[in-house]
């Protein structure tokens, strides 16, 4: 199983997430097959040093609905990043992966380390 290490220092969140999604699907290999989950592990470190461009950090919002009438919840990007940056990265990467039964298995191979 191949392991790719990515330093998140001074990388924008979206570009970092799209790069991770590409590696988790094994699209960087010539033997890529969309029906296979892939075998590459992605190790991300220094996530606290990721950069946000423009006013996204204070203005971008994420929405989810609980299923009950009138229960549309919203949270700011700054709240999510300060509370749990690993969870935020996994959420962003999950939205970039294909919406099928392989998504959960691919996300298990994403490992986030806080230190070096």
Phi, psi and omega in degrees: 000125181282145178234127180248128179258131181235127175268121185273003182298126178058025173256145177284150187299315184293317179292324176296315181295321180291326177294318179295317180298322178296315180291322181294332178273354184065030180287348180277356181257148179292337180267029179299135176222121185296340182274352179260144183288336182096169184227007184273129173267142179242123179251118182249131176229166185060042181292334179294341183263012179292152185247151178240135182264155177063218182256018184301319186302323182261340187249334184292138181233147175246136184244147167209150182250135183281341183108346178264153182298128178077012183254054174273115183261145177225144178222144179281153177300321181297320178297312182297319183291321180289325182285309184205090182295330179295318180294322178297314180298317180296323178295316181293318179294321181298324178289342180267346178276156177300142183275079178215186186287352179274347186300314182297319179293322179291321181293335178294337181271006175264117183242128181246124178249140180280324182269201180288000000 
